[in-house]
Amino acid sequence: MRTLAITPAHVTDLDDSGILCHDVRNPTQRNEVLARKGSHLSVAEMLALFDRGVDELHLAVPDADDVGEDAAAARLAAAVAGRGVEHSNAHFGQVSFLSAARGMLRVDRTVLDCVNGYTDVLVLTGEPDRPVDTGMTLGVVKCAPLFLPERTLRAIEALPNPALEVEPFRPLRVGMVAQRDRLRGGLARAQTALSAALAWYGSSLETVIGAEASVEGLVAAYRQLLDAGAELILAAGASGTDPLDMVFEGLRRAGGEVVQIGIPMEPGTACWVGRLGSAAVLGLASCELFGQPGALDLLFPALHTGESLDAALMRRLALGGLLLGPGRIAPYHAGAG
């Protein structure tokens, strides 16, 4: 693409191949647009604009292999969008990415950097590794000039991986155990709030046990949930400052282990992590029990995309573990889904 600054003295030297790079406004009435950016102007039309007092026109002249901005943006979008990502129609060289499904936004930073390394190509995304709902805007791709070379488009189309995709959530079988006399706010209320959060990810809270306040009662409850096929066990009522609390002892005597008491997320530092056979155990504090924004907004998305509930996950989620503020919570808190 070549760009030309055309004045009245030079206009007769042109053919009809120029595309206007800018809006042309009436010199005597600036709110009136005489010609729009992207318009193909004939010599006669240029002369007419000069007759109205326009001093200079900036034209883009495409090379033989150049592709127009909208067609180029559409091809770029198709090249960098992966599974679970739809894109809008191109308009003024720009396309928006939209989530086609509920899931976790994944961004390949290496591919994103590579694509943005091409001159005049702009791709931006939302924050990665966050849950998104159907229809949410995930990012934008833009062809910055009016034309893009065919060779640039082919190079990006040849990249082996997309820049962004939406990883679908995997439903889990979830059970819950809680000591009835320790659950301030009520077991039924907690069950309702947790069921709503889990349902957003496609999971269900299948079995809820209000255990008696004894180690033996908790052992029986844990084993019942494991025998029922629970993949994730939610536990409530433990005192995190007492490593010998009966909720912890019940898990140990049922054959499980307490992996970590306290997690690096706020709200949520009083939660804990354990394991029982093939099931992950997540100990909940009061904030997480009753539907308030907190640690579950990081933990549930990770667990529903196949990550292990372990100390390594806790360390990874500590970066960004301060959850105060609307940008760090799951979409269902805003009424989505």
Secondary structure as a PSIPRED ss2 file (coil, helix, strand):
# PSIPRED VFORMAT (PSIPRED V4.0)

   1 M C   1.000  0.000  0.000
   2 R E   0.000  0.000  1.000
   3 T E   0.000  0.000  1.000
   4 L E   0.000  0.000  1.000
   5 A E   0.000  0.000  1.000
   6 I E   0.000  0.000  1.000
   7 T C   1.000  0.000  0.000
   8 P C   1.000  0.000  0.000
   9 A C   1.000  0.000  0.000
  10 H C   1.000  0.000  0.000
  11 V H   0.000  1.000  0.000
  12 T H   0.000  1.000  0.000
  13 D H   0.000  1.000  0.000
  14 L C   1.000  0.000  0.000
  15 D C   1.000  0.000  0.000
  16 D C   1.000  0.000  0.000
  17 S C   1.000  0.000  0.000
  18 G C   1.000  0.000  0.000
  19 I E   0.000  0.000  1.000
  20 L E   0.000  0.000  1.000
  21 C C   1.000  0.000  0.000
  22 H C   1.000  0.000  0.000
  23 D C   1.000  0.000  0.000
  24 V E   0.000  0.000  1.000
  25 R E   0.000  0.000  1.000
  26 N E   0.000  0.000  1.000
  27 P C   1.000  0.000  0.000
  28 T C   1.000  0.000  0.000
  29 Q E   0.000  0.000  1.000
  30 R E   0.000  0.000  1.000
  31 N E   0.000  0.000  1.000
  32 E E   0.000  0.000  1.000
  33 V E   0.000  0.000  1.000
  34 L E   0.000  0.000  1.000
  35 A E   0.000  0.000  1.000
  36 R C   1.000  0.000  0.000
  37 K C   1.000  0.000  0.000
  38 G C   1.000  0.000  0.000
  39 S C   1.000  0.000  0.000
  40 H E   0.000  0.000  1.000
  41 L C   1.000  0.000  0.000
  42 S C   1.000  0.000  0.000
  43 V H   0.000  1.000  0.000
  44 A H   0.000  1.000  0.000
  45 E H   0.000  1.000  0.000
  46 M H   0.000  1.000  0.000
  47 L H   0.000  1.000  0.000
  48 A H   0.000  1.000  0.000
  49 L H   0.000  1.000  0.000
  50 F H   0.000  1.000  0.000
  51 D H   0.000  1.000  0.000
  52 R C   1.000  0.000  0.000
  53 G C   1.000  0.000  0.000
  54 V C   1.000  0.000  0.000
  55 D C   1.000  0.000  0.000
  56 E C   1.000  0.000  0.000
  57 L E   0.000  0.000  1.000
  58 H E   0.000  0.000  1.000
  59 L E   0.000  0.000  1.000
  60 A E   0.000  0.000  1.000
  61 V E   0.000  0.000  1.000
  62 P C   1.000  0.000  0.000
  63 D C   1.000  0.000  0.000
  64 A C   1.000  0.000  0.000
  65 D C   1.000  0.000  0.000
  66 D E   0.000  0.000  1.000
  67 V E   0.000  0.000  1.000
  68 G E   0.000  0.000  1.000
  69 E H   0.000  1.000  0.000
  70 D H   0.000  1.000  0.000
  71 A H   0.000  1.000  0.000
  72 A H   0.000  1.000  0.000
  73 A H   0.000  1.000  0.000
  74 A H   0.000  1.000  0.000
  75 R H   0.000  1.000  0.000
  76 L H   0.000  1.000  0.000
  77 A H   0.000  1.000  0.000
  78 A H   0.000  1.000  0.000
  79 A H   0.000  1.000  0.000
  80 V H   0.000  1.000  0.000
  81 A E   0.000  0.000  1.000
  82 G C   1.000  0.000  0.000
  83 R C   1.000  0.000  0.000
  84 G C   1.000  0.000  0.000
  85 V E   0.000  0.000  1.000
  86 E E   0.000  0.000  1.000
  87 H E   0.000  0.000  1.000
  88 S C   1.000  0.000  0.000
  89 N C   1.000  0.000  0.000
  90 A C   1.000  0.000  0.000
  91 H E   0.000  0.000  1.000
  92 F C   1.000  0.000  0.000
  93 G C   1.000  0.000  0.000
  94 Q E   0.000  0.000  1.000
  95 V E   0.000  0.000  1.000
  96 S E   0.000  0.000  1.000
  97 F E   0.000  0.000  1.000
  98 L E   0.000  0.000  1.000
  99 S E   0.000  0.000  1.000
 100 A C   1.000  0.000  0.000
 101 A C   1.000  0.000  0.000
 102 R C   1.000  0.000  0.000
 103 G E   0.000  0.000  1.000
 104 M E   0.000  0.000  1.000
 105 L E   0.000  0.000  1.000
 106 R E   0.000  0.000  1.000
 107 V E   0.000  0.000  1.000
 108 D C   1.000  0.000  0.000
 109 R H   0.000  1.000  0.000
 110 T H   0.000  1.000  0.000
 111 V H   0.000  1.000  0.000
 112 L H   0.000  1.000  0.000
 113 D H   0.000  1.000  0.000
 114 C H   0.000  1.000  0.000
 115 V H   0.000  1.000  0.000
 116 N H   0.000  1.000  0.000
 117 G C   1.000  0.000  0.000
 118 Y C   1.000  0.000  0.000
 119 T C   1.000  0.000  0.000
 120 D C   1.000  0.000  0.000
 121 V E   0.000  0.000  1.000
 122 L E   0.000  0.000  1.000
 123 V E   0.000  0.000  1.000
 124 L E   0.000  0.000  1.000
 125 T E   0.000  0.000  1.000
 126 G C   1.000  0.000  0.000
 127 E C   1.000  0.000  0.000
 128 P C   1.000  0.000  0.000
 129 D C   1.000  0.000  0.000
 130 R E   0.000  0.000  1.000
 131 P E   0.000  0.000  1.000
 132 V E   0.000  0.000  1.000
 133 D C   1.000  0.000  0.000
 134 T C   1.000  0.000  0.000
 135 G C   1.000  0.000  0.000
 136 M C   1.000  0.000  0.000
 137 T E   0.000  0.000  1.000
 138 L E   0.000  0.000  1.000
 139 G E   0.000  0.000  1.000
 140 V E   0.000  0.000  1.000
 141 V E   0.000  0.000  1.000
 142 K E   0.000  0.000  1.000
 143 C E   0.000  0.000  1.000
 144 A C   1.000  0.000  0.000
 145 P C   1.000  0.000  0.000
 146 L C   1.000  0.000  0.000
 147 F E   0.000  0.000  1.000
 148 L E   0.000  0.000  1.000
 149 P E   0.000  0.000  1.000
 150 E H   0.000  1.000  0.000
 151 R H   0.000  1.000  0.000
 152 T H   0.000  1.000  0.000
 153 L H   0.000  1.000  0.000
 154 R H   0.000  1.000  0.000
 155 A H   0.000  1.000  0.000
 156 I H   0.000  1.000  0.000
 157 E H   0.000  1.000  0.000
 158 A C   1.000  0.000  0.000
 159 L C   1.000  0.000  0.000
 160 P C   1.000  0.000  0.000
 161 N C   1.000  0.000  0.000
 162 P C   1.000  0.000  0.000
 163 A C   1.000  0.000  0.000
 164 L E   0.000  0.000  1.000
 165 E E   0.000  0.000  1.000
 166 V E   0.000  0.000  1.000
 167 E E   0.000  0.000  1.000
 168 P E   0.000  0.000  1.000
 169 F C   1.000  0.000  0.000
 170 R C   1.000  0.000  0.000
 171 P C   1.000  0.000  0.000
 172 L C   1.000  0.000  0.000
 173 R E   0.000  0.000  1.000
 174 V E   0.000  0.000  1.000
 175 G E   0.000  0.000  1.000
 176 M E   0.000  0.000  1.000
 177 V E   0.000  0.000  1.000
 178 A E   0.000  0.000  1.000
 179 Q E   0.000  0.000  1.000
 180 R H   0.000  1.000  0.000
 181 D H   0.000  1.000  0.000
 182 R H   0.000  1.000  0.000
 183 L C   1.000  0.000  0.000
 184 R C   1.000  0.000  0.000
 185 G C   1.000  0.000  0.000
 186 G C   1.000  0.000  0.000
 187 L H   0.000  1.000  0.000
 188 A H   0.000  1.000  0.000
 189 R H   0.000  1.000  0.000
 190 A H   0.000  1.000  0.000
 191 Q H   0.000  1.000  0.000
 192 T H   0.000  1.000  0.000
 193 A H   0.000  1.000  0.000
 194 L H   0.000  1.000  0.000
 195 S H   0.000  1.000  0.000
 196 A H   0.000  1.000  0.000
 197 A H   0.000  1.000  0.000
 198 L H   0.000  1.000  0.000
 199 A H   0.000  1.000  0.000
 200 W H   0.000  1.000  0.000
 201 Y C   1.000  0.000  0.000
 202 G C   1.000  0.000  0.000
 203 S C   1.000  0.000  0.000
 204 S E   0.000  0.000  1.000
 205 L E   0.000  0.000  1.000
 206 E E   0.000  0.000  1.000
 207 T E   0.000  0.000  1.000
 208 V E   0.000  0.000  1.000
 209 I E   0.000  0.000  1.000
 210 G E   0.000  0.000  1.000
 211 A E   0.000  0.000  1.000
 212 E C   1.000  0.000  0.000
 213 A C   1.000  0.000  0.000
 214 S C   1.000  0.000  0.000
 215 V H   0.000  1.000  0.000
 216 E H   0.000  1.000  0.000
 217 G H   0.000  1.000  0.000
 218 L H   0.000  1.000  0.000
 219 V H   0.000  1.000  0.000
 220 A H   0.000  1.000  0.000
 221 A H   0.000  1.000  0.000
 222 Y H   0.000  1.000  0.000
 223 R H   0.000  1.000  0.000
 224 Q H   0.000  1.000  0.000
 225 L H   0.000  1.000  0.000
 226 L H   0.000  1.000  0.000
 227 D H   0.000  1.000  0.000
 228 A C   1.000  0.000  0.000
 229 G C   1.000  0.000  0.000
 230 A C   1.000  0.000  0.000
 231 E C   1.000  0.000  0.000
 232 L E   0.000  0.000  1.000
 233 I E   0.000  0.000  1.000
 234 L E   0.000  0.000  1.000
 235 A E   0.000  0.000  1.000
 236 A E   0.000  0.000  1.000
 237 G C   1.000  0.000  0.000
 238 A C   1.000  0.000  0.000
 239 S C   1.000  0.000  0.000
 240 G C   1.000  0.000  0.000
 241 T C   1.000  0.000  0.000
 242 D C   1.000  0.000  0.000
 243 P C   1.000  0.000  0.000
 244 L C   1.000  0.000  0.000
 245 D C   1.000  0.000  0.000
 246 M H   0.000  1.000  0.000
 247 V H   0.000  1.000  0.000
 248 F H   0.000  1.000  0.000
 249 E H   0.000  1.000  0.000
 250 G H   0.000  1.000  0.000
 251 L H   0.000  1.000  0.000
 252 R H   0.000  1.000  0.000
 253 R H   0.000  1.000  0.000
 254 A C   1.000  0.000  0.000
 255 G C   1.000  0.000  0.000
 256 G C   1.000  0.000  0.000
 257 E E   0.000  0.000  1.000
 258 V E   0.000  0.000  1.000
 259 V E   0.000  0.000  1.000
 260 Q E   0.000  0.000  1.000
 261 I E   0.000  0.000  1.000
 262 G C   1.000  0.000  0.000
 263 I C   1.000  0.000  0.000
 264 P C   1.000  0.000  0.000
 265 M C   1.000  0.000  0.000
 266 E E   0.000  0.000  1.000
 267 P C   1.000  0.000  0.000
 268 G C   1.000  0.000  0.000
 269 T C   1.000  0.000  0.000
 270 A C   1.000  0.000  0.000
 271 C C   1.000  0.000  0.000
 272 W E   0.000  0.000  1.000
 273 V E   0.000  0.000  1.000
 274 G E   0.000  0.000  1.000
 275 R E   0.000  0.000  1.000
 276 L E   0.000  0.000  1.000
 277 G C   1.000  0.000  0.000
 278 S C   1.000  0.000  0.000
 279 A E   0.000  0.000  1.000
 280 A E   0.000  0.000  1.000
 281 V E   0.000  0.000  1.000
 282 L E   0.000  0.000  1.000
 283 G E   0.000  0.000  1.000
 284 L E   0.000  0.000  1.000
 285 A C   1.000  0.000  0.000
 286 S H   0.000  1.000  0.000
 287 C H   0.000  1.000  0.000
 288 E H   0.000  1.000  0.000
 289 L H   0.000  1.000  0.000
 290 F C   1.000  0.000  0.000
 291 G C   1.000  0.000  0.000
 292 Q C   1.000  0.000  0.000
 293 P C   1.000  0.000  0.000
 294 G C   1.000  0.000  0.000
 295 A C   1.000  0.000  0.000
 296 L H   0.000  1.000  0.000
 297 D H   0.000  1.000  0.000
 298 L H   0.000  1.000  0.000
 299 L H   0.000  1.000  0.000
 300 F H   0.000  1.000  0.000
 301 P H   0.000  1.000  0.000
 302 A H   0.000  1.000  0.000
 303 L H   0.000  1.000  0.000
 304 H C   1.000  0.000  0.000
 305 T C   1.000  0.000  0.000
 306 G C   1.000  0.000  0.000
 307 E C   1.000  0.000  0.000
 308 S C   1.000  0.000  0.000
 309 L C   1.000  0.000  0.000
 310 D C   1.000  0.000  0.000
 311 A H   0.000  1.000  0.000
 312 A H   0.000  1.000  0.000
 313 L H   0.000  1.000  0.000
 314 M H   0.000  1.000  0.000
 315 R H   0.000  1.000  0.000
 316 R H   0.000  1.000  0.000
 317 L H   0.000  1.000  0.000
 318 A H   0.000  1.000  0.000
 319 L C   1.000  0.000  0.000
 320 G C   1.000  0.000  0.000
 321 G C   1.000  0.000  0.000
 322 L E   0.000  0.000  1.000
 323 L C   1.000  0.000  0.000
 324 L C   1.000  0.000  0.000
 325 G C   1.000  0.000  0.000
 326 P H   0.000  1.000  0.000
 327 G H   0.000  1.000  0.000
 328 R H   0.000  1.000  0.000
 329 I C   1.000  0.000  0.000
 330 A C   1.000  0.000  0.000
 331 P H   0.000  1.000  0.000
 332 Y H   0.000  1.000  0.000
 333 H H   0.000  1.000  0.000
 334 A H   0.000  1.000  0.000
 335 G C   1.000  0.000  0.000
 336 A C   1.000  0.000  0.000
 337 G C   1.000  0.000  0.000
